Amino acid sequence: MNHTTKRLRYVLKRLLQAIPIVFAIVIVNFFLLHMAEGDAVDVLAGEAGSATPEYMAELRAKFGLDQPLVVQYWRWFVLMVQGDMGNSIYGSRIPVSQILIEAAPRTMSLALLAFCVSVAIALPAGLISALRRGQPVDHAVTFIAFLGLSMPDFWMGILLIILFAANLGWLPAIGYEPISAGFWPWFSHLILPATILGTYSLAYIARMTRSFMLDQLSQEYILTARVKGISETRVIWVHAFRNVLVQLITIIGLTYASLLEGSVLTETVFSWPGIGQYITNSLFNNDMNAVLGGTIVVGVCFVGINMLSDLLYKLVDPRVR
């Protein structure tokens, strides 16, 4: 059996393994959300004022909420696998899939910028910290990393809004502008939320890079290379750093997936109209179709990125192959 066939079989195997994981995500999300107290009918009835029990019963029958939970799940699941996530019960009543199609590029662009900034800063910071172990620069990177891991996103977001938007007036505080309005209006609205969103992942990647690099520099093959007279630059970049990158593939891949999850709070703080803010608003309104659609999209993205990281890891690491 040639290598191409083996790789295809491995990809197919990983895809088949991902199916029950996605299925479990769907089931857990559906039943946990529907077990929560209250539903969208309570919100709609509240909008109508003093709604009668008959009116509320009529609404529940209209949306199928009067059926047993298993029946509700089956009806929803059959439609979901066909691409129909139902309509948003609260507000505009438009299809959830249509809202997610509009919101997903905004969240992904926010997560992508945060990811690129995090990796571009974290990798060299972690490497410098490892190569200057015990020196002031190492202590500084370690302190900043712990600070980034400890500070809440919403608190940092408020501080940046006060500093760069309210006091200095350099950047817009909240909101979103499409790229059709111009590059700078679009990009300027991205800077603050992307900075906040990427802070935790930047600190985490820097810490892991430092740890992996220190581990590689302590290996016997590094000592052997130095004894053979190989230059320190080649030892670091060709021998040690190459192995560090292999170890970081999964870390970096899952970081982007975690940014999609972490966008919920950041988008709420900055009024960024992405999946995160949509899920938050839907939770407050008990709009289960919308919450389910958003969480499933994020969950499937997480599983997909995890699988891609495994494939890349197998591709670049000859030991795994």
C-alpha positions in Angstrom: 0.0 0.0 0.0 1.6 3.4 -1.1 1.8 6.4 1.1 -1.0 8.3 -0.6 -3.5 5.5 0.0 -2.4 5.3 3.7 -2.9 9.1 4.1 -6.3 8.9 2.5 -7.3 6.1 4.8 -6.0 8.0 7.8 -8.0 11.2 6.7 -11.1 9.1 6.2 -10.6 7.4 9.6 -10.3 10.8 11.3 -13.5 12.0 9.6 -15.4 9.0 10.8 -14.1 9.5 14.3 -15.3 13.2 14.2 -18.9 12.2 13.3 -19.8 10.8 16.8 -18.1 13.8 18.4 -20.2 16.2 16.5 -23.3 14.1 17.2 -22.5 14.2 20.9 -22.1 18.0 20.7 -25.5 18.3 19.1 -27.3 16.1 21.6 -25.7 17.6 24.7 -26.4 21.2 23.6 -30.0 20.5 22.7 -31.0 18.7 25.9 -29.0 21.0 28.2 -30.5 24.1 26.7 -34.1 22.7 26.7 -33.7 21.6 30.3 -33.1 25.2 31.4 -35.9 27.1 33.1 -38.2 29.1 30.7 -38.4 29.3 27.0 -38.9 31.8 24.2 -42.6 31.8 24.7 -42.1 33.4 28.1 -40.2 36.2 26.4 -42.8 36.6 23.7 -45.6 36.6 26.2 -43.8 39.2 28.2 -43.7 41.4 25.1 -47.4 41.0 24.6 -48.1 42.3 28.2 -50.6 40.4 30.3 -50.7 37.2 28.1 -53.3 34.7 29.0 -52.5 31.0 29.6 -54.5 30.2 26.5 -52.4 32.5 24.4 -49.1 31.0 25.8 -50.4 27.5 25.1 -51.2 28.5 21.6 -47.7 29.9 21.1 -46.1 26.7 22.4 -48.2 24.6 20.1 -47.2 26.9 17.2 -43.5 26.4 17.8 -43.8 22.7 18.8 -42.8 23.4 22.4 -45.8 21.5 23.7 -44.4 18.2 22.4 -42.2 15.8 24.4 -38.5 16.7 24.4 -37.5 13.7 22.4 -40.0 14.5 19.7 -38.8 18.1 19.6 -35.2 16.9 19.2 -36.1 14.5 16.4 -38.0 17.2 14.4 -35.2 19.7 15.0 -32.4 17.1 14.1 -34.1 16.0 10.8 -34.3 19.7 9.7 -30.8 20.5 10.9 -29.1 17.7 8.9 -30.8 19.3 5.9 -29.3 22.6 6.7 -32.4 24.1 8.3 -31.7 25.3 11.8 -35.1 26.8 12.2 -36.2 30.4 12.5 -35.2 32.8 15.2 -38.3 32.8 17.5 -37.4 36.2 19.0 -37.1 39.4 17.0 -37.0 39.2 13.2 -38.1 35.5 13.0 -35.6 35.0 10.1 -33.8 31.7 9.5 -31.0 31.1 12.0 -28.7 29.7 9.2 -29.0 33.1 7.3 -28.0 35.0 10.4 -25.0 32.7 11.0 -23.9 33.0 7.4 -23.8 36.8 7.9 -22.2 36.7 11.4 -19.6 33.9 10.8 -17.2 35.9 8.5 -17.1 38.7 11.1 -16.2 36.4 13.9 -13.7 34.5 11.8 -12.0 37.8 10.7 -11.8 38.9 14.3 -10.3 35.5 15.4 -7.9 35.4 12.5 -6.4 38.9 13.2 -6.1 38.0 16.9 -4.5 34.7 16.0 -2.0 36.2 13.6 -1.0 38.9 16.1 -0.7 36.3 18.9 1.5 34.0 16.9 3.7 36.8 15.5 4.5 38.1 19.0 4.3 34.9 21.1 6.8 32.8 19.1 9.8 35.2 19.2 8.9 36.2 22.8 8.9 32.6 23.9 12.1 31.9 22.0 13.9 34.9 23.4 12.7 34.0 26.9 14.1 30.5 26.6 17.4 31.6 25.1 17.9 34.2 27.9 16.7 32.0 30.7 17.1 33.7 34.1 17.9 37.1 32.6 15.7 40.2 32.9 14.1 39.7 29.5 13.0 36.2 30.6 11.5 37.5 33.8 9.7 40.3 31.8 8.2 37.8 29.3 7.2 35.5 32.1 5.5 38.3 34.0 3.7 39.6 31.0 2.5 36.1 30.1 1.1 35.5 33.5 -0.5 38.9 33.4 -2.2 38.0 30.1 -3.4 34.7 31.4 -4.8 36.2 34.6 -6.6 39.4 33.5 -10.3 39.1 32.6 -11.1 40.0 29.0 -14.0 42.3 29.8 -11.9 44.3 32.2 -9.1 44.7 29.7 -11.6 45.6 27.1 -13.1 48.4 29.2 -9.6 49.8 30.0 -8.6 49.9 26.3 -11.9 51.6 25.4 -11.3 54.2 28.0 -7.7 54.8 26.9 -7.7 54.6 23.1 -11.4 55.5 22.3 -12.6 57.8 25.1 -9.4 59.6 26.1 -7.1 59.5 23.0 -9.8 59.2 20.4 -7.5 57.1 18.2 -9.9 54.1 17.6 -13.6 53.6 17.6 -14.9 52.1 20.9 -17.6 49.7 19.7 -19.4 48.6 16.5 -18.5 47.2 13.1 -17.9 48.5 9.6 -18.0 46.3 6.6 -14.9 46.3 4.4 -17.0 47.8 1.6 -16.9 51.0 3.7 -13.1 51.2 3.2 -10.1 49.3 4.6 -9.4 51.7 7.5 -13.0 52.0 8.9 -13.2 48.2 8.8 -9.7 47.6 10.2 -9.9 50.3 12.9 -13.0 48.6 14.4 -11.1 45.3 14.5 -8.0 46.5 16.4 -9.3 46.8 20.0 -11.4 43.6 20.1 -8.7 41.6 18.3 -6.1 42.8 20.8 -8.3 41.7 23.7 -9.3 38.4 22.1 -5.7 37.5 21.4 -4.2 38.4 24.8 -4.8 35.1 26.4 -3.6 33.0 23.4 -0.5 35.2 23.1 0.5 34.6 26.7 -0.3 30.9 26.4 1.7 30.3 23.2 4.6 32.3 24.6 4.7 30.2 27.7 4.4 26.9 25.7 7.1 28.0 23.3 9.5 28.8 26.1 8.7 25.5 27.8 9.2 23.4 24.6 12.4 25.3 23.6 14.0 24.8 27.1 13.1 21.1 26.8 14.7 20.7 23.4 17.8 22.6 24.5 18.3 20.1 27.3 18.2 17.1 25.0 21.3 15.0 24.3 21.2 15.6 20.5 21.7 19.3 21.1 24.8 18.6 23.3 26.0 16.3 20.6 25.6 18.9 17.9 27.5 21.5 20.0 30.3 19.0 20.7 30.6 18.4 16.9 31.3 22.2 16.5 28.0 23.1 14.8 27.4 26.8 15.1 25.0 27.9 17.8 22.7 29.6 15.3 22.3 26.3 13.4 21.8 24.4 16.6 19.0 26.7 17.7 17.1 27.2 14.4 17.8 24.0 12.5 17.8 21.5 15.2 15.9 22.8 18.3 13.4 25.2 16.8 12.3 22.7 14.1 11.3 20.2 16.7 9.6 23.0 18.7 7.4 23.9 15.7 6.3 20.3 15.5 5.2 20.3 19.1 3.5 23.7 18.7 1.3 22.7 15.7 -1.5 21.3 17.9 -1.2 24.1 20.4 -1.4 26.8 17.7 -4.3 25.0 15.9 -6.4 24.7 19.0 -5.6 28.3 19.8 -7.5 29.5 16.8 -10.4 27.3 17.7 -10.4 28.6 21.3 -10.5 32.2 19.8 -13.8 31.3 18.1 -15.1 30.2 21.5 -13.7 33.2 23.4 -15.2 35.7 21.0 -18.5 35.4 22.9 -17.4 37.8 25.7 -15.2 40.0 23.5 -17.9 40.6 20.9 -20.4 41.5 23.7 -18.1 44.1 25.2 -17.3 45.7 21.8 -20.8 45.2 20.3 -19.2 43.2 17.4 -22.1 41.6 15.4 -20.6 38.1 15.2 -21.6 34.7 16.3 -20.6 35.4 19.9 -22.8 38.4 20.4 -25.6 36.6 18.6 -25.4 33.7 21.0 -25.3 36.0 24.0 -28.4 38.0 22.9 -30.2 34.8 22.1 -29.5 33.3 25.5 -31.0 36.4 27.2 -34.1 35.9 25.0 -34.3 32.1 25.5 -34.2 31.8 21.7 -33.1 28.1 21.6 -32.9 27.7 17.8 -30.5 30.6 17.6 -28.3 29.4 20.6 -28.2 25.9 19.3 -27.2 27.0 15.8 -24.4 29.2 17.1 -23.0 26.7 19.5 -23.1 23.9 17.0 -21.3 26.0 14.4 -18.5 26.9 16.9 -18.3 23.2 18.1 -18.0 21.9 14.6 -15.3 24.4 13.8 -13.4 23.3 16.9 -13.6 19.7 16.0 -12.6 20.5 12.4 -9.6 22.5 13.4 -8.5 19.9 15.9 -8.7 17.3 13.2 -6.7 19.5 10.8 -4.0 19.9 13.5 -3.7 16.2 13.9 -3.3 15.8 10.1 -0.6 18.5 10.0 1.2 16.9 13.0 1.2 13.6 11.2 2.5 15.2 8.0 5.4 17.1 9.5 6.6 14.6 12.2 8.3 11.6 10.6 8.1 9.7 13.9 4.3 9.7 13.7 4.3 8.8 10.0 
